[in-house]
Amino acid sequence: MRMSALPFMLELSMLNTVIVGGGQLAYKRALSIIEAGGHVTVVAPTLHPQLHALALAEKLRWEARYVSGDECFLADLLFLCTDQPLLHQQLLQNRAPRQLVYVGDQAQAGHVYVPAKIEKGLLTVSISTAGASPSYTKRIKGQIANMLPEHAAEELAFLQKARELVLASNGGNGEKRALLQELASPERLQDERREQWLDDQLRRIAEDNQK
């Protein structure tokens, strides 16, 4: 049992990904990578209809061919999404230096696995059981989704803009920190006059620095 996984976020727009396989799992992984701004090449003799549609729309590059176990792909990320465990094992052994590999049929065999996620605007919550039970992960995901604030997306959009304004102000670091903490409090976020309150605080800071 592996317990050493570290969850972190990847900026995929600067990385290249090769996906071996053209089925449903390959489509699911390709779509999530594309939506995150990544560059995808799929290597498979045939494609799932939805995956083929992405290729036709030039959302990804398709190499229409079979893959042999002695190949080595020079991508940053390699996703193995076929129904051939032996091929996965061979490609994992032949991986390029510093390449991260995802193994679709055995999550813990690779270097990365993809957690379930919930997104509400700028909020992303990831849930993983390290491949132990997708069904359990799905159940937990539903429970967590029901616990999240109803207006999380709208509140975070406000907080992002407010943070930029506060950090650009002339207040001291302590004053800025206190203001940001107050803005994130449930009472302030749920106040329909929060924008006016923020404007008043920024105006006060500016006036104090002119004295």
Summary of the structure (lengths in Angstrom):
residues: 211
radius of gyration: 22.9
end to end distance: 63.2
largest distance: 73.8
contacts: 563
relative contact order: 0.09
helix: 45%
strand: 15%
